Amino acid sequence: MATPETLDDLLYSVGIPLHVIEKRAKTSSRALLALRKGETATPRIGTVAKLAKALGVDVARVRAAIAASRAAAGK
């Protein structure tokens, strides 16, 4: 069974540089890093929606990737 897609996996698969994603999603590098490291327990839906739009994927995929990142971090 394959491991769930983490946010880092998703970001890598899209192939857009992080600074471009941050600008498109109107989020800080600190906030994105916290999501990638699984440090944000419940990200705001607005943040998740902006990130999904910036990546060109659906919100459910981003939410699942964030959850996988938290699980991988043991949080």
Secondary structure as UniProt FT lines:
FT   HELIX           7..14
FT   HELIX           18..25
FT   HELIX           29..36
FT   TURN            37..38
FT   HELIX           45..55
FT   HELIX           59..72
FT   TURN            73..74
//
